Amino acid sequence: MNIVFFGSDDFAAAHLKALIDSRHEVAACVTQPDKPKGRGWKVSGSPVKQCAGEHKILVLQPTRLRDEVFLSQLRCLDSDLFVVVAYGQFLPDEVLAVPHRFAVNVHSSLLPKYRGAAPINWAIVNGERQTGISIMKISSVLDAGDILVQEKIAIARDDTAVTLRTRMSQICPFFLLETMDTIEKNAYTLTPQAHEAATFAPKLTKELGRIRWDSKAEVIYNLVRGLLPWPAAYTFYKGKLLKILETEVMDKDFSVVSSGEVTEIDKKGFVVAAAGGGLRIKKVHFEASRPMEAHDFVAGHKLGVGFRFE
């Protein structure tokens, strides 16, 4: 089939590469406009743009999807199918009407759970032990289209949003290619979602990462895992931002100390009391510094037992 691919990040680029290596033809890639990134704010293209460029594929970067020039370009591509993976913008009806068949979206959850921008992160933040991939026909309502295929994927106890996302980027392209074969043969079925069971995974914000030490230790543990690499869970040490990168739940009674209080220091890091338990902090990233082992942070900043994080 003749495909137009919509995507932006490295997760999307993994799916694009699978399509390029398949027997299908990628006529063009649509991705977000170039943006400044990094400390130097150097303008650079998305991972999808970079992948497309390496394979001499046409790249379109509209600022408005309803722009008539862009829509005319899409129509000239004579595409059978649009494939959308982590594009970052909702496709309006004018775009959805262009392909001969329809548009499909690869979504990183078992829909209707976790509709929205950050399904992998929220699944971990909420302590889920299972997620999955849903490939759906795109409808006029965000992430509410009929399902073509779903596959379950286990979330390991020590998975972070980074490790789970990496694993899914290796698994999901295979299911996309299988689904495209069924579409090409008209052998697919469409299953409506149970909309009443929908939950949502909104965009992440920096404010979400602020640790409340009076939360349960397990809740903080999941927050740390789910918010990597951005915005990261964080607290403050003497007025400066301290990102918490890795923790371990401690099965001890910390009821005699205040939440947020440092109770132990050892070679593995330091332990902080929380509700219903405590957390050993193993890796941190202190403001204006580099990520480091928590023990090195203790040694360099003279953190002691009894200090209380707010």
Contacts in CASP RR format, 6 or more apart in sequence:
PFRMAT RR
TARGET T0000
AUTHOR 0000-0000-0000
METHOD contacts of the structure
MODEL  1
MNIVFFGSDDFAAAHLKALIDSRHEVAACVTQPDKPKGRGWKVSGSPVKQ
CAGEHKILVLQPTRLRDEVFLSQLRCLDSDLFVVVAYGQFLPDEVLAVPH
RFAVNVHSSLLPKYRGAAPINWAIVNGERQTGISIMKISSVLDAGDILVQ
EKIAIARDDTAVTLRTRMSQICPFFLLETMDTIEKNAYTLTPQAHEAATF
APKLTKELGRIRWDSKAEVIYNLVRGLLPWPAAYTFYKGKLLKILETEVM
DKDFSVVSSGEVTEIDKKGFVVAAAGGGLRIKKVHFEASRPMEAHDFVAG
HKLGVGFRFE
1 24 0 8 1.000
1 25 0 8 1.000
1 80 0 8 1.000
1 81 0 8 1.000
1 101 0 8 1.000
1 180 0 8 1.000
1 183 0 8 1.000
1 184 0 8 1.000
2 24 0 8 1.000
2 25 0 8 1.000
2 27 0 8 1.000
2 77 0 8 1.000
2 78 0 8 1.000
2 79 0 8 1.000
2 80 0 8 1.000
2 81 0 8 1.000
3 19 0 8 1.000
3 24 0 8 1.000
3 25 0 8 1.000
3 26 0 8 1.000
3 27 0 8 1.000
3 79 0 8 1.000
3 80 0 8 1.000
3 81 0 8 1.000
3 82 0 8 1.000
3 83 0 8 1.000
4 26 0 8 1.000
4 27 0 8 1.000
4 28 0 8 1.000
4 29 0 8 1.000
4 30 0 8 1.000
4 74 0 8 1.000
4 77 0 8 1.000
4 79 0 8 1.000
4 81 0 8 1.000
4 82 0 8 1.000
4 83 0 8 1.000
4 99 0 8 1.000
5 12 0 8 1.000
5 15 0 8 1.000
5 16 0 8 1.000
5 19 0 8 1.000
5 26 0 8 1.000
5 28 0 8 1.000
5 29 0 8 1.000
5 30 0 8 1.000
5 48 0 8 1.000
5 52 0 8 1.000
5 82 0 8 1.000
5 83 0 8 1.000
5 84 0 8 1.000
5 85 0 8 1.000
6 29 0 8 1.000
6 30 0 8 1.000
6 31 0 8 1.000
6 82 0 8 1.000
6 83 0 8 1.000
6 84 0 8 1.000
6 85 0 8 1.000
6 87 0 8 1.000
6 91 0 8 1.000
7 13 0 8 1.000
7 16 0 8 1.000
7 29 0 8 1.000
7 30 0 8 1.000
7 31 0 8 1.000
7 32 0 8 1.000
7 46 0 8 1.000
7 48 0 8 1.000
7 84 0 8 1.000
7 85 0 8 1.000
7 86 0 8 1.000
7 87 0 8 1.000
7 88 0 8 1.000
8 31 0 8 1.000
8 32 0 8 1.000
8 46 0 8 1.000
8 47 0 8 1.000
8 48 0 8 1.000
8 86 0 8 1.000
8 87 0 8 1.000
8 88 0 8 1.000
9 46 0 8 1.000
9 47 0 8 1.000
9 48 0 8 1.000
9 86 0 8 1.000
10 47 0 8 1.000
10 169 0 8 1.000
11 85 0 8 1.000
11 86 0 8 1.000
11 108 0 8 1.000
11 165 0 8 1.000
11 168 0 8 1.000
11 169 0 8 1.000
12 47 0 8 1.000
12 48 0 8 1.000
12 85 0 8 1.000
12 86 0 8 1.000
12 87 0 8 1.000
13 46 0 8 1.000
13 47 0 8 1.000
13 48 0 8 1.000
13 50 0 8 1.000
13 51 0 8 1.000
14 169 0 8 1.000
14 170 0 8 1.000
14 172 0 8 1.000
14 173 0 8 1.000
15 83 0 8 1.000
15 85 0 8 1.000
15 106 0 8 1.000
15 169 0 8 1.000
15 172 0 8 1.000
15 173 0 8 1.000
15 176 0 8 1.000
16 26 0 8 1.000
16 29 0 8 1.000
16 48 0 8 1.000
16 51 0 8 1.000
16 52 0 8 1.000
16 85 0 8 1.000
17 51 0 8 1.000
17 173 0 8 1.000
18 173 0 8 1.000
18 174 0 8 1.000
18 176 0 8 1.000
18 177 0 8 1.000
19 26 0 8 1.000
19 83 0 8 1.000
19 173 0 8 1.000
19 176 0 8 1.000
19 177 0 8 1.000
20 26 0 8 1.000
20 51 0 8 1.000
20 55 0 8 1.000
20 57 0 8 1.000
22 177 0 8 1.000
22 180 0 8 1.000
24 180 0 8 1.000
26 52 0 8 1.000
26 55 0 8 1.000
26 57 0 8 1.000
27 57 0 8 1.000
27 58 0 8 1.000
27 77 0 8 1.000
27 78 0 8 1.000
27 79 0 8 1.000
28 57 0 8 1.000
28 58 0 8 1.000
28 59 0 8 1.000
28 60 0 8 1.000
28 73 0 8 1.000
28 77 0 8 1.000
29 48 0 8 1.000
29 49 0 8 1.000
29 51 0 8 1.000
29 52 0 8 1.000
29 57 0 8 1.000
29 58 0 8 1.000
29 59 0 8 1.000
29 60 0 8 1.000
30 59 0 8 1.000
30 60 0 8 1.000
30 61 0 8 1.000
30 62 0 8 1.000
30 87 0 8 1.000
31 45 0 8 1.000
31 46 0 8 1.000
31 48 0 8 1.000
31 49 0 8 1.000
31 52 0 8 1.000
31 59 0 8 1.000
31 60 0 8 1.000
31 61 0 8 1.000
31 87 0 8 1.000
32 46 0 8 1.000
32 61 0 8 1.000
32 87 0 8 1.000
32 88 0 8 1.000
32 89 0 8 1.000
33 61 0 8 1.000
33 62 0 8 1.000
33 63 0 8 1.000
34 43 0 8 1.000
34 44 0 8 1.000
34 45 0 8 1.000
34 46 0 8 1.000
34 49 0 8 1.000
34 61 0 8 1.000
35 43 0 8 1.000
35 44 0 8 1.000
35 45 0 8 1.000
36 42 0 8 1.000
36 43 0 8 1.000
36 44 0 8 1.000
37 43 0 8 1.000
37 44 0 8 1.000
49 59 0 8 1.000
49 61 0 8 1.000
52 58 0 8 1.000
52 59 0 8 1.000
53 59 0 8 1.000
60 70 0 8 1.000
60 73 0 8 1.000
60 74 0 8 1.000
62 70 0 8 1.000
64 70 0 8 1.000
65 89 0 8 1.000
65 91 0 8 1.000
65 92 0 8 1.000
65 94 0 8 1.000
65 95 0 8 1.000
66 92 0 8 1.000
66 94 0 8 1.000
66 95 0 8 1.000
71 94 0 8 1.000
71 95 0 8 1.000
71 98 0 8 1.000
74 95 0 8 1.000
74 98 0 8 1.000
75 98 0 8 1.000
78 100 0 8 1.000
79 98 0 8 1.000
79 99 0 8 1.000
79 100 0 8 1.000
80 99 0 8 1.000
80 100 0 8 1.000
80 101 0 8 1.000
81 99 0 8 1.000
81 100 0 8 1.000
81 101 0 8 1.000
81 102 0 8 1.000
81 103 0 8 1.000
81 104 0 8 1.000
81 180 0 8 1.000
81 183 0 8 1.000
82 91 0 8 1.000
82 95 0 8 1.000
82 96 0 8 1.000
82 98 0 8 1.000
82 99 0 8 1.000
82 102 0 8 1.000
82 103 0 8 1.000
82 104 0 8 1.000
82 138 0 8 1.000
83 103 0 8 1.000
83 104 0 8 1.000
83 106 0 8 1.000
83 176 0 8 1.000
83 180 0 8 1.000
84 91 0 8 1.000
84 103 0 8 1.000
84 104 0 8 1.000
84 105 0 8 1.000
84 106 0 8 1.000
84 138 0 8 1.000
85 105 0 8 1.000
85 106 0 8 1.000
85 176 0 8 1.000
86 106 0 8 1.000
88 117 0 8 1.000
90 142 0 8 1.000
91 103 0 8 1.000
91 138 0 8 1.000
93 140 0 8 1.000
95 103 0 8 1.000
96 102 0 8 1.000
96 103 0 8 1.000
96 138 0 8 1.000
96 140 0 8 1.000
101 183 0 8 1.000
102 137 0 8 1.000
102 138 0 8 1.000
103 137 0 8 1.000
103 138 0 8 1.000
104 135 0 8 1.000
104 136 0 8 1.000
104 137 0 8 1.000
104 138 0 8 1.000
104 148 0 8 1.000
104 179 0 8 1.000
104 183 0 8 1.000
105 135 0 8 1.000
105 136 0 8 1.000
105 138 0 8 1.000
105 143 0 8 1.000
106 133 0 8 1.000
106 134 0 8 1.000
106 135 0 8 1.000
106 172 0 8 1.000
106 176 0 8 1.000
107 115 0 8 1.000
107 119 0 8 1.000
107 133 0 8 1.000
107 134 0 8 1.000
107 135 0 8 1.000
107 136 0 8 1.000
107 143 0 8 1.000
108 114 0 8 1.000
108 119 0 8 1.000
108 120 0 8 1.000
108 131 0 8 1.000
108 132 0 8 1.000
108 133 0 8 1.000
108 165 0 8 1.000
108 168 0 8 1.000
108 172 0 8 1.000
109 115 0 8 1.000
109 119 0 8 1.000
109 120 0 8 1.000
109 123 0 8 1.000
109 131 0 8 1.000
109 132 0 8 1.000
109 133 0 8 1.000
109 134 0 8 1.000
109 201 0 8 1.000
110 130 0 8 1.000
110 131 0 8 1.000
110 132 0 8 1.000
110 134 0 8 1.000
110 150 0 8 1.000
110 152 0 8 1.000
111 134 0 8 1.000
111 136 0 8 1.000
111 143 0 8 1.000
111 147 0 8 1.000
111 150 0 8 1.000
111 193 0 8 1.000
111 198 0 8 1.000
112 143 0 8 1.000
112 144 0 8 1.000
112 193 0 8 1.000
112 194 0 8 1.000
112 195 0 8 1.000
112 197 0 8 1.000
112 198 0 8 1.000
112 199 0 8 1.000
113 119 0 8 1.000
113 197 0 8 1.000
113 198 0 8 1.000
113 199 0 8 1.000
114 122 0 8 1.000
114 123 0 8 1.000
114 131 0 8 1.000
114 199 0 8 1.000
114 200 0 8 1.000
114 201 0 8 1.000
115 142 0 8 1.000
115 143 0 8 1.000
115 144 0 8 1.000
115 198 0 8 1.000
115 199 0 8 1.000
115 200 0 8 1.000
115 201 0 8 1.000
116 142 0 8 1.000
116 143 0 8 1.000
116 200 0 8 1.000
116 201 0 8 1.000
116 202 0 8 1.000
117 201 0 8 1.000
117 202 0 8 1.000
117 203 0 8 1.000
117 204 0 8 1.000
118 201 0 8 1.000
118 202 0 8 1.000
118 203 0 8 1.000
118 204 0 8 1.000
119 131 0 8 1.000
119 201 0 8 1.000
120 131 0 8 1.000
120 161 0 8 1.000
120 164 0 8 1.000
120 165 0 8 1.000
120 168 0 8 1.000
121 161 0 8 1.000
121 201 0 8 1.000
121 204 0 8 1.000
121 226 0 8 1.000
121 227 0 8 1.000
122 201 0 8 1.000
122 202 0 8 1.000
123 131 0 8 1.000
123 155 0 8 1.000
123 164 0 8 1.000
123 201 0 8 1.000
124 155 0 8 1.000
124 159 0 8 1.000
124 160 0 8 1.000
124 161 0 8 1.000
124 164 0 8 1.000
124 222 0 8 1.000
124 225 0 8 1.000
124 226 0 8 1.000
125 222 0 8 1.000
125 223 0 8 1.000
125 225 0 8 1.000
125 226 0 8 1.000
125 227 0 8 1.000
126 222 0 8 1.000
127 155 0 8 1.000
127 218 0 8 1.000
127 222 0 8 1.000
128 155 0 8 1.000
129 154 0 8 1.000
129 155 0 8 1.000
130 152 0 8 1.000
130 153 0 8 1.000
130 154 0 8 1.000
130 155 0 8 1.000
131 152 0 8 1.000
131 153 0 8 1.000
131 155 0 8 1.000
131 164 0 8 1.000
132 150 0 8 1.000
132 151 0 8 1.000
132 152 0 8 1.000
132 153 0 8 1.000
132 168 0 8 1.000
133 149 0 8 1.000
133 150 0 8 1.000
133 151 0 8 1.000
133 153 0 8 1.000
133 168 0 8 1.000
133 171 0 8 1.000
133 172 0 8 1.000
133 175 0 8 1.000
134 147 0 8 1.000
134 149 0 8 1.000
134 150 0 8 1.000
135 147 0 8 1.000
135 148 0 8 1.000
135 149 0 8 1.000
135 150 0 8 1.000
135 175 0 8 1.000
135 176 0 8 1.000
135 179 0 8 1.000
136 143 0 8 1.000
136 145 0 8 1.000
136 146 0 8 1.000
136 147 0 8 1.000
136 148 0 8 1.000
136 193 0 8 1.000
137 145 0 8 1.000
137 146 0 8 1.000
137 148 0 8 1.000
137 190 0 8 1.000
138 145 0 8 1.000
139 145 0 8 1.000
139 146 0 8 1.000
144 193 0 8 1.000
144 195 0 8 1.000
144 198 0 8 1.000
145 192 0 8 1.000
145 193 0 8 1.000
146 190 0 8 1.000
146 191 0 8 1.000
146 192 0 8 1.000
146 193 0 8 1.000
147 190 0 8 1.000
147 191 0 8 1.000
147 192 0 8 1.000
147 193 0 8 1.000
148 179 0 8 1.000
148 182 0 8 1.000
148 183 0 8 1.000
148 188 0 8 1.000
148 189 0 8 1.000
148 190 0 8 1.000
149 175 0 8 1.000
149 178 0 8 1.000
149 179 0 8 1.000
149 182 0 8 1.000
151 171 0 8 1.000
151 175 0 8 1.000
153 164 0 8 1.000
153 167 0 8 1.000
153 168 0 8 1.000
153 171 0 8 1.000
155 164 0 8 1.000
156 163 0 8 1.000
156 164 0 8 1.000
158 225 0 8 1.000
159 167 0 8 1.000
159 225 0 8 1.000
160 225 0 8 1.000
160 226 0 8 1.000
160 228 0 8 1.000
161 225 0 8 1.000
161 226 0 8 1.000
161 227 0 8 1.000
161 228 0 8 1.000
161 229 0 8 1.000
162 228 0 8 1.000
162 229 0 8 1.000
179 188 0 8 1.000
182 188 0 8 1.000
204 227 0 8 1.000
204 230 0 8 1.000
204 231 0 8 1.000
205 231 0 8 1.000
206 231 0 8 1.000
208 227 0 8 1.000
208 231 0 8 1.000
209 223 0 8 1.000
209 227 0 8 1.000
209 231 0 8 1.000
209 232 0 8 1.000
209 233 0 8 1.000
209 234 0 8 1.000
210 233 0 8 1.000
210 234 0 8 1.000
210 235 0 8 1.000
211 220 0 8 1.000
211 223 0 8 1.000
211 233 0 8 1.000
211 234 0 8 1.000
211 235 0 8 1.000
211 244 0 8 1.000
211 309 0 8 1.000
212 220 0 8 1.000
213 220 0 8 1.000
213 235 0 8 1.000
213 259 0 8 1.000
213 260 0 8 1.000
213 272 0 8 1.000
213 273 0 8 1.000
213 274 0 8 1.000
213 309 0 8 1.000
213 310 0 8 1.000
214 259 0 8 1.000
214 260 0 8 1.000
214 274 0 8 1.000
214 275 0 8 1.000
215 223 0 8 1.000
215 274 0 8 1.000
215 275 0 8 1.000
216 274 0 8 1.000
216 275 0 8 1.000
216 276 0 8 1.000
216 277 0 8 1.000
217 249 0 8 1.000
217 250 0 8 1.000
217 274 0 8 1.000
217 275 0 8 1.000
217 276 0 8 1.000
217 277 0 8 1.000
217 278 0 8 1.000
217 279 0 8 1.000
218 249 0 8 1.000
220 233 0 8 1.000
220 247 0 8 1.000
220 274 0 8 1.000
220 279 0 8 1.000
221 247 0 8 1.000
221 248 0 8 1.000
221 249 0 8 1.000
221 279 0 8 1.000
223 233 0 8 1.000
224 232 0 8 1.000
224 233 0 8 1.000
224 244 0 8 1.000
224 245 0 8 1.000
224 246 0 8 1.000
224 247 0 8 1.000
227 233 0 8 1.000
228 245 0 8 1.000
232 243 0 8 1.000
232 244 0 8 1.000
232 245 0 8 1.000
232 285 0 8 1.000
233 243 0 8 1.000
233 244 0 8 1.000
234 241 0 8 1.000
234 242 0 8 1.000
234 243 0 8 1.000
234 244 0 8 1.000
235 242 0 8 1.000
235 244 0 8 1.000
235 309 0 8 1.000
235 310 0 8 1.000
236 242 0 8 1.000
236 309 0 8 1.000
236 310 0 8 1.000
237 286 0 8 1.000
237 301 0 8 1.000
237 303 0 8 1.000
237 309 0 8 1.000
240 286 0 8 1.000
240 287 0 8 1.000
240 288 0 8 1.000
241 286 0 8 1.000
241 287 0 8 1.000
242 284 0 8 1.000
242 285 0 8 1.000
242 286 0 8 1.000
242 287 0 8 1.000
242 297 0 8 1.000
242 309 0 8 1.000
243 284 0 8 1.000
243 285 0 8 1.000
243 286 0 8 1.000
243 291 0 8 1.000
244 281 0 8 1.000
244 283 0 8 1.000
244 284 0 8 1.000
245 282 0 8 1.000
245 283 0 8 1.000
245 284 0 8 1.000
245 285 0 8 1.000
245 291 0 8 1.000
246 281 0 8 1.000
246 282 0 8 1.000
246 283 0 8 1.000
247 279 0 8 1.000
247 280 0 8 1.000
247 281 0 8 1.000
247 282 0 8 1.000
248 268 0 8 1.000
248 279 0 8 1.000
248 280 0 8 1.000
248 282 0 8 1.000
249 277 0 8 1.000
249 278 0 8 1.000
249 279 0 8 1.000
249 280 0 8 1.000
250 271 0 8 1.000
250 277 0 8 1.000
250 278 0 8 1.000
250 279 0 8 1.000
250 280 0 8 1.000
251 277 0 8 1.000
252 277 0 8 1.000
252 278 0 8 1.000
253 277 0 8 1.000
254 263 0 8 1.000
254 273 0 8 1.000
254 274 0 8 1.000
254 276 0 8 1.000
254 277 0 8 1.000
254 278 0 8 1.000
255 276 0 8 1.000
257 263 0 8 1.000
257 273 0 8 1.000
257 306 0 8 1.000
258 273 0 8 1.000
258 308 0 8 1.000
259 273 0 8 1.000
259 274 0 8 1.000
259 275 0 8 1.000
260 272 0 8 1.000
260 273 0 8 1.000
260 274 0 8 1.000
260 308 0 8 1.000
260 309 0 8 1.000
260 310 0 8 1.000
261 272 0 8 1.000
261 273 0 8 1.000
261 306 0 8 1.000
261 307 0 8 1.000
261 308 0 8 1.000
261 309 0 8 1.000
262 270 0 8 1.000
262 271 0 8 1.000
262 272 0 8 1.000
262 303 0 8 1.000
262 304 0 8 1.000
262 305 0 8 1.000
262 306 0 8 1.000
262 307 0 8 1.000
262 308 0 8 1.000
262 309 0 8 1.000
263 271 0 8 1.000
263 272 0 8 1.000
263 273 0 8 1.000
263 278 0 8 1.000
263 305 0 8 1.000
263 306 0 8 1.000
264 270 0 8 1.000
264 271 0 8 1.000
264 280 0 8 1.000
264 305 0 8 1.000
265 271 0 8 1.000
265 298 0 8 1.000
265 303 0 8 1.000
265 304 0 8 1.000
265 305 0 8 1.000
266 295 0 8 1.000
267 295 0 8 1.000
268 280 0 8 1.000
268 282 0 8 1.000
268 294 0 8 1.000
268 295 0 8 1.000
269 280 0 8 1.000
269 281 0 8 1.000
269 282 0 8 1.000
269 293 0 8 1.000
269 294 0 8 1.000
269 295 0 8 1.000
269 298 0 8 1.000
270 280 0 8 1.000
270 281 0 8 1.000
270 294 0 8 1.000
270 295 0 8 1.000
270 298 0 8 1.000
270 303 0 8 1.000
270 304 0 8 1.000
271 278 0 8 1.000
271 279 0 8 1.000
271 280 0 8 1.000
271 281 0 8 1.000
272 278 0 8 1.000
272 279 0 8 1.000
272 281 0 8 1.000
272 309 0 8 1.000
281 294 0 8 1.000
282 293 0 8 1.000
282 294 0 8 1.000
283 291 0 8 1.000
283 292 0 8 1.000
283 293 0 8 1.000
283 294 0 8 1.000
284 291 0 8 1.000
284 292 0 8 1.000
284 294 0 8 1.000
284 297 0 8 1.000
285 291 0 8 1.000
285 292 0 8 1.000
286 292 0 8 1.000
286 297 0 8 1.000
286 301 0 8 1.000
297 303 0 8 1.000
298 304 0 8 1.000
END
